Amino acid sequence: MARARSVPFTEQRSREVIAQAGFPAADAQLLALGENAVFALGGDGPVVRVGRGSELLERMRRELRTAAWLAEQGVPAVRPAESEARLVDGHPVTVWQRLPNAVRPAGGADLAALLRLVHRLPDPPFPLPRRDLLSGVERWLRLAGEAIDPADAAYLRERRDGFATAAAELVPRLPPGPVHGDALPRNVHIGPDGPVLVDLETFSHDLREHDLVVMALSLDRYGLPAEEYAAFTAAYGWDVRDWDGCEVLRGARETASCAWVAQHAPANPAALAEFRTRVGSLRAGDDRIRWYAF
């Protein structure tokens, strides 16, 4: 486990892990590299996800249980190819069924339709955590280390504490229950049979408003077109910006998103530049500064 913490989490490191797990790494296609590295194996092989560190093992195990439960509930979502997570050289590894090629990009209305299904679900027969947006801030700042200004790290910690207190006092408009936790069109795959929900690692039991604030922040920070946001709210049936707690959840998510980028700064100059842009805009209180997905 110690080695996994000391070796930078890069594409090459992830390929080494999937090779140690017994998968052909040479022709694996990298789909994403963030908290996890996601690879599609050659041909029509499965998708393999490698976690950044062993501390993610329990979360990845819960993601597998969540996927199986969603299948029982009839919710269109990605399905596991293996029911158990492996721990390979300090990195958790899960294997998923390959989805068919997308027929078109997902839009706000597609996401809203899936969220309406999720938000009608009862609690699963296993515990889900709260959607604590801010719980990863300390770990991400620790991984950033000396690559970021200590004053910026201190600022984010102070901001985290303030929003954590405010979030605990929120009165929801919607009944709490299961939420996806990272509800964005990029986490919806449109195959021949329609929209499918993917990336279930942040599935939680909390305020349903968490799933709606994500798109509101995308509108303000990430350049989501206004018509796409309008399609989302129309399909869902409510605009979370009409709720007086929206700014608190938005601020908490901005704080977490800023710290999340920091973990990539030691190995990626573009991530460091994006982190500085984000933290600078938060310090200035300027929500007009565009952020870029990383």
C-alpha positions in Angstrom: 0.0 0.0 0.0 2.8 2.4 0.8 4.1 2.1 -2.8 0.7 3.2 -4.2 0.8 6.4 -2.2 4.4 7.3 -3.2 4.1 6.6 -6.9 2.3 9.3 -9.0 -1.1 8.1 -10.3 -0.5 8.3 -14.0 -1.7 6.5 -17.1 1.5 4.4 -17.1 1.1 3.5 -13.4 -2.5 2.5 -14.1 -1.5 0.3 -17.0 1.0 -1.5 -14.7 -1.8 -2.2 -12.3 -4.2 -3.7 -14.8 -1.4 -5.8 -16.2 -0.7 -7.1 -12.7 -4.4 -7.9 -12.4 -4.1 -10.1 -15.4 -5.6 -7.9 -18.1 -3.9 -7.1 -21.4 -2.7 -3.5 -20.9 -0.9 -2.8 -24.1 -4.0 -2.2 -26.3 -6.3 -0.9 -23.5 -7.9 2.4 -24.4 -7.7 5.1 -21.7 -11.2 6.6 -21.3 -10.6 8.8 -18.3 -8.0 9.7 -15.7 -9.1 11.4 -12.5 -9.8 9.8 -9.2 -9.9 6.6 -11.2 -8.2 5.5 -14.4 -10.8 4.0 -16.7 -9.7 1.7 -19.5 -11.7 -0.1 -22.3 -10.0 -3.4 -23.1 -9.4 -4.4 -26.7 -12.1 -5.5 -29.0 -15.4 -5.9 -27.1 -13.7 -6.6 -23.8 -14.9 -5.1 -20.5 -14.1 -1.7 -18.9 -11.6 -1.8 -16.1 -11.4 1.0 -13.4 -8.3 1.5 -11.3 -8.7 3.6 -8.1 -6.0 6.1 -7.1 -5.4 4.5 -3.8 -6.5 1.8 -1.3 -8.6 4.3 0.6 -11.1 4.0 -2.3 -11.6 0.3 -1.9 -14.8 0.4 0.2 -16.3 3.1 -2.0 -15.7 0.9 -5.1 -17.2 -2.1 -3.3 -20.3 0.0 -2.6 -20.5 1.1 -6.2 -20.7 -2.5 -7.3 -23.5 -3.2 -4.7 -25.3 0.0 -6.0 -25.1 -1.2 -9.6 -26.6 -4.5 -8.7 -29.4 -2.9 -6.7 -30.2 -0.5 -9.6 -30.5 -3.4 -11.9 -33.1 -5.0 -9.5 -35.0 -1.7 -9.4 -35.1 -1.5 -13.2 -33.0 1.7 -13.4 -30.9 1.8 -16.6 -27.4 1.9 -15.3 -24.0 0.4 -16.0 -23.6 -3.2 -14.9 -20.6 -4.9 -13.3 -18.8 -7.7 -15.1 -17.3 -8.9 -11.8 -19.2 -8.7 -8.5 -16.1 -8.1 -6.3 -13.4 -5.4 -6.3 -9.8 -6.5 -6.3 -6.9 -4.8 -4.5 -3.8 -4.9 -6.8 -0.6 -3.4 -5.5 -2.4 -0.9 -3.3 -5.0 0.1 -6.0 -8.7 -1.1 -6.0 -9.7 -2.5 -9.4 -13.3 -3.2 -10.6 -14.5 -4.6 -13.9 -17.6 -3.5 -15.8 -19.7 -4.6 -18.8 -18.8 -2.7 -22.0 -21.6 -0.4 -23.1 -22.5 -0.3 -26.8 -21.2 2.7 -28.8 -23.1 5.9 -28.1 -25.6 7.0 -30.7 -25.5 10.6 -29.7 -24.3 12.9 -26.9 -26.4 13.0 -23.7 -28.3 16.2 -22.9 -29.9 17.8 -19.9 -33.3 16.2 -20.6 -31.7 12.7 -20.7 -30.1 13.3 -17.3 -33.3 14.7 -15.8 -35.3 11.6 -16.9 -32.8 9.3 -15.1 -32.7 11.5 -12.0 -36.5 11.4 -11.8 -36.2 7.5 -11.7 -33.4 7.7 -9.1 -35.3 10.2 -6.9 -38.3 7.9 -6.7 -36.3 5.0 -5.3 -36.7 3.7 -1.8 -33.6 3.2 0.3 -31.5 0.2 -0.7 -31.0 -2.8 1.7 -27.4 -1.6 2.4 -26.3 1.7 3.9 -25.5 4.6 1.7 -23.2 7.4 2.9 -24.2 11.1 3.1 -23.2 13.1 0.0 -20.5 14.9 1.9 -19.1 17.0 -0.9 -16.3 18.3 1.3 -15.0 15.0 2.8 -12.3 14.6 0.1 -10.9 18.1 0.4 -8.2 17.2 2.9 -7.1 14.2 1.0 -6.9 16.1 -2.3 -4.9 18.9 -0.7 -2.6 16.4 0.9 -2.0 14.7 -2.5 -1.3 18.2 -4.0 1.5 18.7 -1.4 4.0 21.4 -2.2 2.8 21.8 -5.7 0.2 24.4 -4.5 0.6 27.5 -2.4 0.1 26.7 1.3 -2.0 29.9 1.6 -4.4 28.5 -1.1 -4.7 25.2 0.8 -5.4 27.1 4.0 -8.0 29.2 2.3 -9.8 26.1 0.9 -9.8 24.5 4.4 -11.4 27.5 5.9 -13.9 27.7 3.1 -14.7 24.0 3.5 -15.4 24.4 7.2 -17.7 27.3 6.7 -19.8 25.6 4.0 -19.9 22.4 6.0 -21.5 24.2 8.9 -24.0 26.0 6.6 -24.9 22.8 4.7 -25.7 21.0 7.9 -28.4 23.6 8.6 -30.2 23.5 5.2 -33.9 22.7 5.1 -34.6 20.8 1.8 -37.5 21.4 -0.5 -37.5 17.8 -1.8 -37.7 14.6 0.4 -34.2 13.2 1.0 -33.2 9.8 -0.4 -30.9 8.1 -2.9 -29.0 10.5 -5.1 -26.4 10.0 -7.9 -24.1 12.6 -6.4 -22.4 13.7 -9.6 -25.3 14.3 -11.9 -23.9 15.6 -15.2 -24.7 14.7 -18.8 -21.1 13.2 -19.1 -22.3 10.6 -16.6 -25.1 9.5 -19.0 -24.5 7.2 -21.9 -26.9 7.2 -24.8 -26.9 3.7 -26.4 -29.3 2.1 -28.9 -31.7 1.3 -26.1 -31.7 4.8 -24.6 -30.0 6.7 -21.7 -27.9 4.7 -19.2 -26.5 6.1 -15.9 -22.8 5.6 -15.4 -20.2 6.5 -12.7 -22.0 5.4 -9.6 -19.2 5.9 -7.1 -20.8 9.0 -5.5 -24.2 7.4 -5.0 -25.5 8.5 -1.6 -28.5 9.1 0.6 -28.9 12.9 1.1 -30.8 15.9 -0.2 -32.1 15.4 -3.7 -31.1 19.0 -4.3 -27.4 17.8 -4.5 -28.2 16.2 -7.9 -29.7 19.5 -9.2 -27.2 22.0 -8.1 -24.5 20.3 -10.2 -26.2 21.5 -13.4 -26.8 25.0 -12.0 -23.1 25.3 -11.3 -22.3 24.0 -14.8 -24.4 26.8 -16.2 -22.5 29.4 -14.2 -19.0 28.1 -14.3 -18.5 25.5 -17.1 -20.2 27.1 -20.0 -23.4 24.9 -20.1 -25.7 26.5 -22.7 -28.7 28.2 -21.2 -31.1 26.2 -23.5 -29.5 22.9 -22.2 -30.1 24.0 -18.6 -33.7 25.0 -19.5 -34.3 21.5 -21.0 -32.9 19.9 -17.8 -35.2 21.9 -15.5 -38.2 21.4 -17.8 -37.7 17.6 -17.9 -37.1 17.4 -14.1 -40.0 19.7 -13.3 -38.2 22.1 -10.9 -35.4 24.6 -10.9 -33.2 24.3 -7.8 -32.2 27.9 -8.1 -35.7 28.7 -6.7 -34.6 27.1 -3.4 -32.9 29.3 -0.8 -30.3 26.7 0.0 -29.0 26.6 -3.6 -26.1 29.0 -3.0 -24.8 26.9 0.0 -24.7 23.7 -1.9 -23.2 25.5 -4.9 -20.5 27.0 -2.7 -19.7 23.6 -1.2 -19.4 22.0 -4.6 -17.2 24.8 -5.9 -14.9 24.4 -2.9 -14.7 20.6 -3.5 -14.1 21.0 -7.3 -11.3 23.4 -6.7 -9.5 21.0 -4.2 -10.2 18.0 -6.5 -8.1 19.6 -9.3 -5.3 20.2 -6.8 -4.5 16.5 -6.5 -3.4 16.5 -10.2 -1.1 19.5 -9.8 2.1 17.7 -8.9 2.2 15.8 -12.2 0.3 18.1 -14.6 1.1 21.7 -15.2 -2.3 22.2 -16.8 -4.0 21.1 -13.6 -1.9 23.5 -11.6 -2.9 26.4 -13.9 -6.6 25.4 -13.6 -6.4 25.2 -9.9 -4.9 28.7 -9.7 -7.7 30.0 -11.9 -10.3 28.4 -9.7 -9.0 29.4 -6.3 -8.3 32.9 -7.6 -11.9 33.3 -8.8 -13.2 32.1 -5.4 -10.9 34.5 -3.5 -12.1 37.3 -5.8 -15.8 36.3 -5.4 -16.0 36.4 -9.2 -18.4 33.8 -10.6 -18.0 35.1 -14.1 -14.6 33.4 -14.5 -14.9 30.3 -16.6 -13.7 27.0 -15.2 -12.8 24.1 -17.5 -13.6 20.5 -16.8 -10.5 18.5 -16.0 
